[in-house]
Every structure is written in structure tokens, then in C-alpha cells.
């Protein structure tokens, strides 16, 4: 456990040395012209006046009517999502149909083989095979 205390002490010492060094204060990136134009510049871009914010929320409240362009854009998105969903389900249905058809074909083949094996095993040699042993109709 003593090595963890030594490591922690070393890291704290490095942190203290870096925070007290004069280079740490001058490490800020200067602006393109070399002087600060407006200290509130980024805040002005993020925050707006209270009156502007109230007008913004009053214009776009939950019950506000949407413009026709917004309605058209939303309708296009809904139609595109419906089309993608329809194509997905159609593809899944086609995959299942082909799978079911293959399974039925394999089952028919297994049934035919087992029937042929049964006929060969039970054939007594006295009569021709069953397919030729039918009465004339």
C-alpha cells in the first residue's frame, strides 16, 4: 500500500507545480488578431435576451400551428418510414415463403424415399410393383 501513497503524493506534487508555474497562465490560445475583441462573445451567441426567448417560445409553443412546409416534410418522413417498413415485411414474408417451400419439398422427398424403401422391403417378388399392379379402369 505504500507505493500507492507514493504515487499519489508524486501526482499531487506535479499538479501543484503545474498550477503554480507562470507558463500555465500564458498557455491560452490567442485570438486571430492577438487581442480580445468581446469577452461576452460566446455568451451572446448561446444566450439570448429574455424578451427574445419569450417571443421564441410563444411563437413555437406546443399548440402552435405548423407551417405547410413542416407538415409536408413530416408527411414525407412518415411515408418513407412506412415504405421502408412495408419493404422489410415483404422481404421477410418472401424469405419465409421460400423457406416453407423448401421445407415442404424436403419433407416430400423424405416421404417418397421412405415409401420406396418400405415397398422394396415388403415386395415379395410374386406380383409386379404396386404402380404396375393396378386394375384396368
VMD Tcl script that builds the backbone (N, CA, C; Angstrom):
set m [mol new atoms 411]
animate dup $m
set s [atomselect $m all]
$s set {name element resname resid chain x y z} {
  {N N UNK 1 A 0.806 -1.193 0.000}
  {CA C UNK 1 A 0.000 0.000 0.000}
  {C C UNK 1 A 0.851 1.260 0.000}
  {N N UNK 2 A 2.106 1.130 0.376}
  {CA C UNK 2 A 2.958 2.313 0.448}
  {C C UNK 2 A 3.255 2.867 -0.945}
  {N N UNK 3 A 3.269 2.010 -1.937}
  {CA C UNK 3 A 3.557 2.519 -3.285}
  {C C UNK 3 A 2.390 3.349 -3.811}
  {N N UNK 4 A 1.140 3.069 -3.387}
  {CA C UNK 4 A 0.014 3.892 -3.838}
  {C C UNK 4 A 0.084 5.293 -3.213}
  {N N UNK 5 A 0.495 5.356 -1.955}
  {CA C UNK 5 A 0.664 6.662 -1.321}
  {C C UNK 5 A 1.771 7.455 -1.988}
  {N N UNK 6 A 2.869 6.767 -2.349}
  {CA C UNK 6 A 3.982 7.454 -3.012}
  {C C UNK 6 A 3.548 7.972 -4.379}
  {N N UNK 7 A 2.776 7.161 -5.115}
  {CA C UNK 7 A 2.291 7.574 -6.439}
  {C C UNK 7 A 1.345 8.752 -6.309}
  {N N UNK 8 A 0.445 8.702 -5.351}
  {CA C UNK 8 A -0.498 9.786 -5.138}
  {C C UNK 8 A 0.221 11.078 -4.751}
  {N N UNK 9 A 1.208 10.962 -3.915}
  {CA C UNK 9 A 1.978 12.135 -3.499}
  {C C UNK 9 A 2.732 12.735 -4.677}
  {N N UNK 10 A 3.299 11.886 -5.541}
  {CA C UNK 10 A 4.026 12.376 -6.711}
  {C C UNK 10 A 3.078 13.090 -7.670}
  {N N UNK 11 A 1.898 12.531 -7.896}
  {CA C UNK 11 A 0.940 13.166 -8.796}
  {C C UNK 11 A 0.459 14.504 -8.254}
  {N N UNK 12 A 0.206 14.575 -6.968}
  {CA C UNK 12 A -0.203 15.845 -6.376}
  {C C UNK 12 A 0.896 16.890 -6.465}
  {N N UNK 13 A 2.131 16.463 -6.309}
  {CA C UNK 13 A 3.253 17.396 -6.417}
  {C C UNK 13 A 3.363 17.947 -7.831}
  {N N UNK 14 A 3.213 17.081 -8.829}
  {CA C UNK 14 A 3.272 17.518 -10.232}
  {C C UNK 14 A 2.127 18.464 -10.527}
  {N N UNK 15 A 0.926 18.156 -10.041}
  {CA C UNK 15 A -0.227 19.019 -10.259}
  {C C UNK 15 A -0.035 20.393 -9.628}
  {N N UNK 16 A 0.501 20.431 -8.424}
  {CA C UNK 16 A 0.767 21.695 -7.750}
  {C C UNK 16 A 1.823 22.504 -8.504}
  {N N UNK 17 A 2.860 21.839 -8.972}
  {CA C UNK 17 A 3.913 22.537 -9.706}
  {C C UNK 17 A 3.378 23.117 -11.009}
  {N N UNK 18 A 2.520 22.365 -11.698}
  {CA C UNK 18 A 1.963 22.865 -12.954}
  {C C UNK 18 A 1.006 24.025 -12.726}
  {N N UNK 19 A 0.227 23.968 -11.679}
  {CA C UNK 19 A -0.728 25.046 -11.445}
  {C C UNK 19 A -0.048 26.328 -10.984}
  {N N UNK 20 A 1.106 26.248 -10.323}
  {CA C UNK 20 A 1.793 27.436 -9.837}
  {C C UNK 20 A 2.792 28.009 -10.840}
  {N N UNK 21 A 3.083 27.285 -11.901}
  {CA C UNK 21 A 4.094 27.770 -12.851}
  {C C UNK 21 A 3.532 28.933 -13.667}
  {N N UNK 22 A 4.382 29.908 -14.050}
  {CA C UNK 22 A 3.902 31.059 -14.842}
  {C C UNK 22 A 3.530 30.664 -16.275}
  {N N UNK 23 A 4.061 29.564 -16.793}
  {CA C UNK 23 A 3.719 29.135 -18.152}
  {C C UNK 23 A 2.267 28.686 -18.248}
  {N N UNK 24 A 1.697 28.202 -17.144}
  {CA C UNK 24 A 0.318 27.730 -17.166}
  {C C UNK 24 A -0.656 28.870 -17.440}
  {N N UNK 25 A -0.354 30.069 -16.987}
  {CA C UNK 25 A -1.246 31.206 -17.209}
  {C C UNK 25 A -1.147 31.738 -18.626}
  {N N UNK 26 A -0.023 31.551 -19.261}
  {CA C UNK 26 A 0.144 32.079 -20.619}
  {C C UNK 26 A -0.065 31.011 -21.679}
  {N N UNK 27 A -0.649 29.898 -21.314}
  {CA C UNK 27 A -0.839 28.827 -22.282}
  {C C UNK 27 A -2.120 28.977 -23.076}
  {N N UNK 28 A -2.892 30.025 -22.826}
  {CA C UNK 28 A -4.138 30.219 -23.558}
  {C C UNK 28 A -3.839 30.543 -25.002}
  {N N UNK 29 A -4.704 30.079 -25.890}
  {CA C UNK 29 A -4.513 30.315 -27.320}
  {C C UNK 29 A -4.962 31.730 -27.626}
  {N N UNK 30 A -4.105 32.536 -28.256}
  {CA C UNK 30 A -4.509 33.912 -28.571}
  {C C UNK 30 A -5.524 33.923 -29.699}
  {N N UNK 31 A -6.291 34.987 -29.774}
  {CA C UNK 31 A -7.250 35.107 -30.865}
  {C C UNK 31 A -6.499 35.390 -32.157}
  {N N UNK 32 A -7.231 35.439 -33.277}
  {CA C UNK 32 A -6.570 35.579 -34.573}
  {C C UNK 32 A -5.863 36.928 -34.708}
  {N N UNK 33 A -6.380 37.971 -34.078}
  {CA C UNK 33 A -5.740 39.281 -34.176}
  {C C UNK 33 A -4.780 39.534 -33.028}
  {N N UNK 34 A -4.779 38.670 -32.045}
  {CA C UNK 34 A -3.867 38.827 -30.937}
  {C C UNK 34 A -4.448 39.608 -29.788}
  {N N UNK 35 A -5.679 40.094 -29.908}
  {CA C UNK 35 A -6.316 40.804 -28.796}
  {C C UNK 35 A -7.744 40.301 -28.654}
  {N N UNK 36 A -8.300 40.480 -27.500}
  {CA C UNK 36 A -9.640 40.002 -27.232}
  {C C UNK 36 A -10.623 41.088 -27.651}
  {N N UNK 37 A -11.546 40.749 -28.551}
  {CA C UNK 37 A -12.486 41.742 -29.059}
  {C C UNK 37 A -13.666 41.925 -28.104}
  {N N UNK 38 A -14.337 40.817 -27.803}
  {CA C UNK 38 A -15.545 40.914 -26.994}
  {C C UNK 38 A -15.537 39.777 -25.982}
  {N N UNK 39 A -15.364 40.079 -24.705}
  {CA C UNK 39 A -15.297 38.990 -23.729}
  {C C UNK 39 A -16.624 38.252 -23.586}
  {N N UNK 40 A -17.723 38.855 -23.992}
  {CA C UNK 40 A -19.029 38.209 -23.870}
  {C C UNK 40 A -19.467 37.602 -25.203}
  {N N UNK 41 A -18.569 37.466 -26.155}
  {CA C UNK 41 A -18.912 36.968 -27.492}
  {C C UNK 41 A -19.556 35.597 -27.501}
  {N N UNK 42 A -18.920 34.604 -26.923}
  {CA C UNK 42 A -19.555 33.277 -26.942}
  {C C UNK 42 A -20.859 33.241 -26.154}
  {N N UNK 43 A -20.939 34.017 -25.075}
  {CA C UNK 43 A -22.178 34.031 -24.304}
  {C C UNK 43 A -23.310 34.674 -25.086}
  {N N UNK 44 A -22.978 35.678 -25.883}
  {CA C UNK 44 A -24.023 36.312 -26.679}
  {C C UNK 44 A -24.564 35.357 -27.729}
  {N N UNK 45 A -23.711 34.459 -28.214}
  {CA C UNK 45 A -24.186 33.504 -29.211}
  {C C UNK 45 A -25.029 32.403 -28.575}
  {N N UNK 46 A -24.767 32.056 -27.355}
  {CA C UNK 46 A -25.501 30.975 -26.698}
  {C C UNK 46 A -26.774 31.493 -26.049}
  {N N UNK 47 A -26.658 32.571 -25.281}
  {CA C UNK 47 A -27.794 33.091 -24.531}
  {C C UNK 47 A -28.443 34.248 -25.288}
  {N N UNK 48 A -29.742 34.391 -25.109}
  {CA C UNK 48 A -30.456 35.496 -25.742}
  {C C UNK 48 A -31.203 36.272 -24.662}
  {N N UNK 49 A -31.686 37.421 -25.034}
  {CA C UNK 49 A -32.420 38.247 -24.085}
  {C C UNK 49 A -33.731 37.562 -23.707}
  {N N UNK 50 A -34.236 37.940 -22.529}
  {CA C UNK 50 A -35.448 37.299 -22.020}
  {C C UNK 50 A -36.642 37.553 -22.939}
  {N N UNK 51 A -36.747 38.745 -23.464}
  {CA C UNK 51 A -37.875 39.068 -24.341}
  {C C UNK 51 A -37.818 38.231 -25.625}
  {N N UNK 52 A -36.604 38.077 -26.179}
  {CA C UNK 52 A -36.466 37.256 -27.384}
  {C C UNK 52 A -36.819 35.808 -27.104}
  {N N UNK 53 A -36.407 35.305 -25.934}
  {CA C UNK 53 A -36.707 33.918 -25.585}
  {C C UNK 53 A -38.206 33.720 -25.417}
  {N N UNK 54 A -38.886 34.689 -24.777}
  {CA C UNK 54 A -40.325 34.567 -24.606}
  {C C UNK 54 A -41.035 34.596 -25.952}
  {N N UNK 55 A -40.590 35.466 -26.852}
  {CA C UNK 55 A -41.195 35.509 -28.177}
  {C C UNK 55 A -40.960 34.201 -28.925}
  {N N UNK 56 A -39.760 33.644 -28.773}
  {CA C UNK 56 A -39.456 32.376 -29.441}
  {C C UNK 56 A -40.394 31.281 -28.958}
  {N N UNK 57 A -40.549 31.157 -27.642}
  {CA C UNK 57 A -41.408 30.107 -27.123}
  {C C UNK 57 A -42.881 30.396 -27.361}
  {N N UNK 58 A -43.243 31.661 -27.457}
  {CA C UNK 58 A -44.628 31.995 -27.742}
  {C C UNK 58 A -44.961 31.618 -29.185}
  {N N UNK 59 A -44.013 31.866 -30.087}
  {CA C UNK 59 A -44.244 31.519 -31.493}
  {C C UNK 59 A -44.331 30.009 -31.685}
  {N N UNK 60 A -43.435 29.253 -31.019}
  {CA C UNK 60 A -43.380 27.812 -31.222}
  {C C UNK 60 A -43.787 27.083 -29.949}
  {N N UNK 61 A -44.975 27.338 -29.497}
  {CA C UNK 61 A -45.466 26.600 -28.335}
  {C C UNK 61 A -45.954 25.235 -28.815}
  {N N UNK 62 A -46.383 24.425 -27.891}
  {CA C UNK 62 A -46.811 23.072 -28.238}
  {C C UNK 62 A -48.074 23.101 -29.089}
  {N N UNK 63 A -48.912 24.108 -28.885}
  {CA C UNK 63 A -50.175 24.182 -29.606}
  {C C UNK 63 A -50.091 25.035 -30.870}
  {N N UNK 64 A -48.946 25.555 -31.161}
  {CA C UNK 64 A -48.819 26.422 -32.330}
  {C C UNK 64 A -49.018 25.611 -33.600}
  {N N UNK 65 A -49.620 26.238 -34.580}
  {CA C UNK 65 A -49.823 25.553 -35.858}
  {C C UNK 65 A -48.512 25.508 -36.612}
  {N N UNK 66 A -48.321 24.423 -37.328}
  {CA C UNK 66 A -47.094 24.260 -38.099}
  {C C UNK 66 A -47.287 24.830 -39.489}
  {N N UNK 67 A -46.183 25.216 -40.067}
  {CA C UNK 67 A -46.267 25.723 -41.430}
  {C C UNK 67 A -46.496 24.551 -42.378}
  {N N UNK 68 A -46.928 24.880 -43.590}
  {CA C UNK 68 A -47.201 23.828 -44.574}
  {C C UNK 68 A -45.929 23.083 -44.954}
  {N N UNK 69 A -44.796 23.781 -44.964}
  {CA C UNK 69 A -43.525 23.118 -45.268}
  {C C UNK 69 A -43.173 22.088 -44.202}
  {N N UNK 70 A -43.399 22.441 -42.917}
  {CA C UNK 70 A -43.139 21.484 -41.838}
  {C C UNK 70 A -44.060 20.278 -41.941}
  {N N UNK 71 A -45.323 20.522 -42.246}
  {CA C UNK 71 A -46.286 19.425 -42.389}
  {C C UNK 71 A -45.886 18.521 -43.545}
  {N N UNK 72 A -45.486 19.115 -44.677}
  {CA C UNK 72 A -45.078 18.320 -45.835}
  {C C UNK 72 A -43.831 17.498 -45.529}
  {N N UNK 73 A -42.862 18.108 -44.842}
  {CA C UNK 73 A -41.628 17.384 -44.512}
  {C C UNK 73 A -41.919 16.213 -43.580}
  {N N UNK 74 A -42.775 16.443 -42.574}
  {CA C UNK 74 A -43.124 15.353 -41.664}
  {C C UNK 74 A -43.879 14.256 -42.398}
  {N N UNK 75 A -44.756 14.639 -43.312}
  {CA C UNK 75 A -45.520 13.644 -44.067}
  {C C UNK 75 A -44.598 12.818 -44.959}
  {N N UNK 76 A -43.594 13.459 -45.551}
  {CA C UNK 76 A -42.616 12.715 -46.370}
  {C C UNK 76 A -41.847 11.713 -45.523}
  {N N UNK 77 A -41.474 12.140 -44.310}
  {CA C UNK 77 A -40.757 11.222 -43.419}
  {C C UNK 77 A -41.634 10.043 -43.020}
  {N N UNK 78 A -42.908 10.298 -42.732}
  {CA C UNK 78 A -43.817 9.213 -42.361}
  {C C UNK 78 A -43.992 8.253 -43.524}
  {N N UNK 79 A -44.181 8.793 -44.728}
  {CA C UNK 79 A -44.362 7.935 -45.898}
  {C C UNK 79 A -43.111 7.112 -46.196}
  {N N UNK 80 A -41.941 7.736 -46.034}
  {CA C UNK 80 A -40.694 6.991 -46.261}
  {C C UNK 80 A -40.534 5.885 -45.227}
  {N N UNK 81 A -40.881 6.164 -43.978}
  {CA C UNK 81 A -40.786 5.130 -42.935}
  {C C UNK 81 A -41.777 4.001 -43.219}
  {N N UNK 82 A -42.982 4.346 -43.656}
  {CA C UNK 82 A -43.970 3.317 -43.999}
  {C C UNK 82 A -43.476 2.446 -45.152}
  {N N UNK 83 A -42.876 3.084 -46.142}
  {CA C UNK 83 A -42.359 2.330 -47.294}
  {C C UNK 83 A -41.238 1.387 -46.871}
  {N N UNK 84 A -40.329 1.877 -46.010}
  {CA C UNK 84 A -39.257 1.006 -45.528}
  {C C UNK 84 A -39.813 -0.165 -44.730}
  {N N UNK 85 A -40.805 0.111 -43.887}
  {CA C UNK 85 A -41.431 -0.952 -43.095}
  {C C UNK 85 A -42.115 -1.965 -44.009}
  {N N UNK 86 A -42.823 -1.474 -45.026}
  {CA C UNK 86 A -43.514 -2.363 -45.967}
  {C C UNK 86 A -42.519 -3.242 -46.712}
  {N N UNK 87 A -41.419 -2.648 -47.177}
  {CA C UNK 87 A -40.398 -3.435 -47.876}
  {C C UNK 87 A -39.761 -4.469 -46.956}
  {N N UNK 88 A -39.523 -4.079 -45.704}
  {CA C UNK 88 A -38.925 -5.015 -44.755}
  {C C UNK 88 A -39.835 -6.218 -44.536}
  {N N UNK 89 A -41.133 -5.946 -44.294}
  {CA C UNK 89 A -42.059 -7.049 -44.044}
  {C C UNK 89 A -42.264 -7.902 -45.293}
  {N N UNK 90 A -42.270 -7.286 -46.462}
  {CA C UNK 90 A -42.395 -8.051 -47.703}
  {C C UNK 90 A -41.187 -8.969 -47.892}
  {N N UNK 91 A -39.999 -8.446 -47.605}
  {CA C UNK 91 A -38.792 -9.265 -47.719}
  {C C UNK 91 A -38.832 -10.436 -46.735}
  {N N UNK 92 A -39.247 -10.164 -45.494}
  {CA C UNK 92 A -39.354 -11.244 -44.506}
  {C C UNK 92 A -40.390 -12.280 -44.936}
  {N N UNK 93 A -41.519 -11.829 -45.483}
  {CA C UNK 93 A -42.544 -12.759 -45.942}
  {C C UNK 93 A -42.025 -13.620 -47.081}
  {N N UNK 94 A -41.299 -13.010 -48.023}
  {CA C UNK 94 A -40.731 -13.786 -49.127}
  {C C UNK 94 A -39.717 -14.804 -48.631}
  {N N UNK 95 A -38.887 -14.403 -47.663}
  {CA C UNK 95 A -37.917 -15.348 -47.098}
  {C C UNK 95 A -38.630 -16.515 -46.438}
  {N N UNK 96 A -39.695 -16.229 -45.683}
  {CA C UNK 96 A -40.415 -17.311 -45.010}
  {C C UNK 96 A -41.102 -18.215 -46.010}
  {N N UNK 97 A -41.683 -17.631 -47.067}
  {CA C UNK 97 A -42.347 -18.456 -48.072}
  {C C UNK 97 A -41.360 -19.386 -48.771}
  {N N UNK 98 A -40.184 -18.870 -49.114}
  {CA C UNK 98 A -39.187 -19.732 -49.765}
  {C C UNK 98 A -38.685 -20.794 -48.792}
  {N N UNK 99 A -38.525 -20.428 -47.522}
  {CA C UNK 99 A -38.104 -21.405 -46.514}
  {C C UNK 99 A -39.158 -22.505 -46.363}
  {N N UNK 100 A -40.442 -22.104 -46.278}
  {CA C UNK 100 A -41.519 -23.088 -46.120}
  {C C UNK 100 A -41.608 -23.990 -47.343}
  {N N UNK 101 A -41.422 -23.423 -48.532}
  {CA C UNK 101 A -41.469 -24.226 -49.756}
  {C C UNK 101 A -40.330 -25.246 -49.787}
  {N N UNK 102 A -39.129 -24.820 -49.396}
  {CA C UNK 102 A -38.006 -25.751 -49.345}
  {C C UNK 102 A -38.249 -26.856 -48.324}
  {N N UNK 103 A -38.792 -26.476 -47.160}
  {CA C UNK 103 A -39.088 -27.482 -46.127}
  {C C UNK 103 A -40.111 -28.489 -46.628}
  {N N UNK 104 A -41.164 -28.014 -47.312}
  {CA C UNK 104 A -42.166 -28.935 -47.851}
  {C C UNK 104 A -41.565 -29.849 -48.902}
  {N N UNK 105 A -40.720 -29.303 -49.772}
  {CA C UNK 105 A -40.072 -30.136 -50.792}
  {C C UNK 105 A -39.196 -31.204 -50.147}
  {N N UNK 106 A -38.434 -30.820 -49.116}
  {CA C UNK 106 A -37.583 -31.798 -48.434}
  {C C UNK 106 A -38.426 -32.863 -47.741}
  {N N UNK 107 A -39.534 -32.450 -47.126}
  {CA C UNK 107 A -40.413 -33.419 -46.458}
  {C C UNK 107 A -41.028 -34.379 -47.471}
  {N N UNK 108 A -41.448 -33.849 -48.629}
  {CA C UNK 108 A -42.000 -34.719 -49.677}
  {C C UNK 108 A -40.944 -35.712 -50.162}
  {N N UNK 109 A -39.718 -35.243 -50.318}
  {CA C UNK 109 A -38.637 -36.125 -50.767}
  {C C UNK 109 A -38.367 -37.225 -49.734}
  {N N UNK 110 A -38.335 -36.856 -48.439}
  {CA C UNK 110 A -38.119 -37.864 -47.395}
  {C C UNK 110 A -39.260 -38.881 -47.368}
  {N N UNK 111 A -40.487 -38.394 -47.527}
  {CA C UNK 111 A -41.642 -39.295 -47.536}
  {C C UNK 111 A -41.564 -40.245 -48.727}
  {N N UNK 112 A -41.209 -39.720 -49.891}
  {CA C UNK 112 A -41.114 -40.564 -51.092}
  {C C UNK 112 A -40.042 -41.631 -50.916}
  {N N UNK 113 A -38.884 -41.249 -50.355}
  {CA C UNK 113 A -37.805 -42.215 -50.155}
  {C C UNK 113 A -38.205 -43.304 -49.167}
  {N N UNK 114 A -38.842 -42.868 -48.056}
  {CA C UNK 114 A -39.239 -43.876 -47.067}
  {C C UNK 114 A -40.314 -44.801 -47.632}
  {N N UNK 115 A -41.214 -44.285 -48.472}
  {CA C UNK 115 A -42.242 -45.121 -49.100}
  {C C UNK 115 A -41.601 -46.123 -50.055}
  {N N UNK 116 A -40.626 -45.673 -50.834}
  {CA C UNK 116 A -39.932 -46.583 -51.753}
  {C C UNK 116 A -39.194 -47.676 -50.986}
  {N N UNK 117 A -38.562 -47.295 -49.877}
  {CA C UNK 117 A -37.862 -48.292 -49.069}
  {C C UNK 117 A -38.842 -49.296 -48.477}
  {N N UNK 118 A -39.992 -48.834 -48.034}
  {CA C UNK 118 A -40.985 -49.747 -47.482}
  {C C UNK 118 A -41.460 -50.715 -48.548}
  {N N UNK 119 A -41.731 -50.225 -49.756}
  {CA C UNK 119 A -42.200 -51.081 -50.854}
  {C C UNK 119 A -41.140 -52.112 -51.226}
  {N N UNK 120 A -39.854 -51.681 -51.289}
  {CA C UNK 120 A -38.793 -52.627 -51.629}
  {C C UNK 120 A -38.648 -53.706 -50.554}
  {N N UNK 121 A -38.776 -53.300 -49.290}
  {CA C UNK 121 A -38.614 -54.267 -48.202}
  {C C UNK 121 A -39.763 -55.273 -48.182}
  {N N UNK 122 A -40.990 -54.827 -48.469}
  {CA C UNK 122 A -42.156 -55.694 -48.385}
  {C C UNK 122 A -42.520 -56.350 -49.718}
  {N N UNK 123 A -41.744 -56.117 -50.748}
  {CA C UNK 123 A -42.057 -56.723 -52.042}
  {C C UNK 123 A -41.713 -58.206 -51.972}
  {N N UNK 124 A -42.708 -59.052 -52.331}
  {CA C UNK 124 A -42.499 -60.487 -52.212}
  {C C UNK 124 A -42.033 -61.144 -53.497}
  {N N UNK 125 A -41.979 -60.439 -54.583}
  {CA C UNK 125 A -41.500 -60.983 -55.841}
  {C C UNK 125 A -42.549 -61.734 -56.613}
  {N N UNK 126 A -43.708 -61.932 -56.053}
  {CA C UNK 126 A -44.766 -62.666 -56.737}
  {C C UNK 126 A -45.566 -61.765 -57.669}
  {N N UNK 127 A -45.731 -60.557 -57.288}
  {CA C UNK 127 A -46.541 -59.636 -58.079}
  {C C UNK 127 A -45.648 -58.497 -58.540}
  {N N UNK 128 A -45.993 -57.871 -59.650}
  {CA C UNK 128 A -45.199 -56.704 -60.075}
  {C C UNK 128 A -45.345 -55.587 -59.043}
  {N N UNK 129 A -44.456 -54.601 -59.090}
  {CA C UNK 129 A -44.558 -53.494 -58.131}
  {C C UNK 129 A -45.930 -52.826 -58.182}
  {N N UNK 130 A -46.236 -52.116 -57.121}
  {CA C UNK 130 A -47.581 -51.595 -56.915}
  {C C UNK 130 A -48.031 -50.665 -58.037}
  {N N UNK 131 A -47.119 -49.844 -58.556}
  {CA C UNK 131 A -47.554 -48.886 -59.574}
  {C C UNK 131 A -47.997 -49.588 -60.853}
  {N N UNK 132 A -47.519 -50.843 -61.096}
  {CA C UNK 132 A -47.956 -51.573 -62.289}
  {C C UNK 132 A -49.033 -52.588 -61.934}
  {N N UNK 133 A -49.398 -52.700 -60.676}
  {CA C UNK 133 A -50.335 -53.717 -60.227}
  {C C UNK 133 A -51.712 -53.081 -60.010}
  {N N UNK 134 A -52.139 -52.244 -60.904}
  {CA C UNK 134 A -53.433 -51.611 -60.767}
  {C C UNK 134 A -54.422 -52.291 -61.733}
  {N N UNK 135 A -55.639 -52.283 -61.290}
  {CA C UNK 135 A -56.673 -52.860 -62.147}
  {C C UNK 135 A -56.988 -51.870 -63.257}
  {N N UNK 136 A -57.239 -52.382 -64.410}
  {CA C UNK 136 A -57.584 -51.530 -65.553}
  {C C UNK 136 A -58.946 -50.912 -65.296}
  {N N UNK 137 A -59.012 -49.614 -65.498}
  {CA C UNK 137 A -60.268 -48.913 -65.238}
  {C C UNK 137 A -60.932 -48.582 -66.556}
}
mol reanalyze $m
mol bondsrecalc $m
mol representation Tube
mol addrep $m
